[in-house]
């Protein structure tokens, strides 16, 4: 099982958008549908203020209304996912996908939930389908890359992360994940170029700095782990991170190295 340090390699979360209402303004809505629309609006307002737990409760109530459909279940899944209730997010997304099997937002949400629950083999086909339908969505490809990494599909992992990097050129998660993919694939030069300066970037978070340290260790003799800036990290913690990276670097098979790194789908 990957250590706490390797699980710090994280990808940013996606703000999933709901579908628009299908009702025409000229057509009076049934009483049940009025309640549904009112609850959806209230839940959306609450969610926009950052209270995803309360929003999830309201989306749940909306999903129980006669006018409920894909949007309610998809938004319920997203609110639960963002509030850390992964176990609750999966069944909500399953109901959304059952209503609209080809909707990429449902596929992306369900795939993300299953990936975070530790089922990459279930998540990969869902995320691959979502990414195919969302060719300009960096997060869809980032999550697909994480699934491919957990399955040990090194080439597919690198391709997905490269697409995410192209779509989000300034995103530090996209940069560090591609750097890790290069390092795992033995492409040390590109790995070091991709990770350069990430640890000292103004928007860098601890996970980005730890990713930089991992890449520098995986680079072997060409790496300079001692130069990596690690905020709020003790010398003991730093040594533990280096030791874990050295253990992973010693694994000869690239697919096994990818699985050992424990790339995950979210924070």
FENMO-V169505 format. One record per residue. N is the residue number from 1. RES is the residue in one letter. SS is DSSP state (H for helix, E for strand, - for the rest). BURIAL is b if it has 9 or more other C-alpha atoms within 8 Angstrom, else e. Layout:
N;RES;SS;BURIAL  N;RES;SS;BURIAL
This chain:
1;X;-;e  2;X;-;b  3;X;-;e  4;X;-;e  5;X;-;b  6;X;H;b  7;X;H;b  8;X;H;b  9;X;-;b  10;X;-;b  11;X;-;b  12;X;-;e  13;X;-;e  14;X;-;e  15;X;-;e  16;X;-;e  17;X;-;e  18;X;-;e  19;X;-;e  20;X;-;e  21;X;-;e  22;X;-;e  23;X;-;e  24;X;-;e  25;X;-;e  26;X;-;e  27;X;-;e  28;X;-;e  29;X;-;e  30;X;-;e  31;X;H;e  32;X;H;b  33;X;H;b  34;X;H;b  35;X;H;b  36;X;H;b  37;X;H;b  38;X;H;e  39;X;H;b  40;X;H;b  41;X;H;e  42;X;H;b  43;X;H;b  44;X;H;b  45;X;H;e  46;X;H;b  47;X;H;b  48;X;H;e  49;X;-;e  50;X;-;e  51;X;-;b  52;X;H;b  53;X;H;b  54;X;H;b  55;X;H;b  56;X;H;b  57;X;H;e  58;X;H;b  59;X;H;b  60;X;H;b  61;X;H;b  62;X;H;b  63;X;H;b  64;X;-;e  65;X;-;b  66;X;-;e  67;X;-;e  68;X;-;b  69;X;-;b  70;X;H;b  71;X;H;b  72;X;H;b  73;X;H;b  74;X;H;b  75;X;H;b  76;X;H;b  77;X;H;b  78;X;H;b  79;X;H;b  80;X;H;b  81;X;H;b  82;X;H;b  83;X;-;e  84;X;-;e  85;X;-;b  86;X;H;b  87;X;H;e  88;X;H;b  89;X;H;b  90;X;H;b  91;X;H;b  92;X;H;b  93;X;H;b  94;X;H;b  95;X;H;b  96;X;H;b  97;X;H;b  98;X;H;e  99;X;H;e  100;X;-;b  101;X;-;b  102;X;-;e  103;X;-;b  104;X;H;b  105;X;H;b  106;X;H;b  107;X;H;b  108;X;H;b  109;X;H;b  110;X;H;b  111;X;H;b  112;X;H;b  113;X;H;b  114;X;H;b  115;X;H;b  116;X;H;b  117;X;-;e  118;X;-;e  119;X;-;b  120;X;H;b  121;X;H;e  122;X;H;b  123;X;H;b  124;X;H;b  125;X;H;b  126;X;H;b  127;X;H;b  128;X;H;b  129;X;H;b  130;X;H;b  131;X;H;b  132;X;H;e  133;X;H;e  134;X;-;b  135;X;-;e  136;X;-;e  137;X;-;b  138;X;H;b  139;X;H;b  140;X;H;b  141;X;H;b  142;X;H;b  143;X;H;b  144;X;H;b  145;X;H;b  146;X;H;b  147;X;H;b  148;X;H;b  149;X;H;b  150;X;H;b  151;X;H;b  152;X;-;b  153;X;-;b  154;X;H;b  155;X;H;e  156;X;H;b  157;X;H;b  158;X;H;b  159;X;H;b  160;X;H;b  161;X;H;b  162;X;H;b  163;X;H;b  164;X;H;b  165;X;H;b  166;X;H;e  167;X;H;b  168;X;-;b  169;X;-;e  170;X;-;e  171;X;-;e  172;X;H;b  173;X;H;b  174;X;H;b  175;X;H;b  176;X;H;b  177;X;H;b  178;X;H;b  179;X;H;b  180;X;H;b  181;X;H;b  182;X;H;b  183;X;H;b  184;X;H;b  185;X;-;b  186;X;-;e  187;X;-;b  188;X;H;b  189;X;H;e  190;X;H;b  191;X;H;b  192;X;H;b  193;X;H;e  194;X;H;b  195;X;H;b  196;X;-;e  197;X;-;e  198;X;H;b  199;X;H;b  200;X;H;e  201;X;-;e  202;X;-;e  203;X;-;e  204;X;-;b  205;X;-;e  206;X;H;e  207;X;H;b  208;X;H;b  209;X;H;b  210;X;H;b  211;X;H;b  212;X;H;b  213;X;H;b  214;X;H;b  215;X;H;b  216;X;H;b  217;X;H;b  218;X;H;b  219;X;-;b  220;X;H;e  221;X;H;e  222;X;H;e  223;X;-;b  224;X;-;b  225;X;H;b  226;X;H;e  227;X;H;e  228;X;-;b  229;X;-;e  230;X;-;b  231;X;-;e  232;X;-;e  233;X;-;e  234;X;-;e  235;X;H;e  236;X;H;e  237;X;H;e  238;X;H;b  239;X;H;e  240;X;H;e  241;X;H;b  242;X;H;b  243;X;H;e  244;X;H;b  245;X;H;b  246;X;H;b  247;X;H;e  248;X;H;b  249;X;H;b  250;X;-;e  251;X;-;b  252;X;-;e  253;X;-;e  254;X;H;b  255;X;H;b  256;X;H;b  257;X;H;b  258;X;H;b  259;X;H;b  260;X;H;b  261;X;H;b  262;X;-;b  263;X;-;b  264;X;-;b  265;X;-;b  266;X;-;e  267;X;-;e
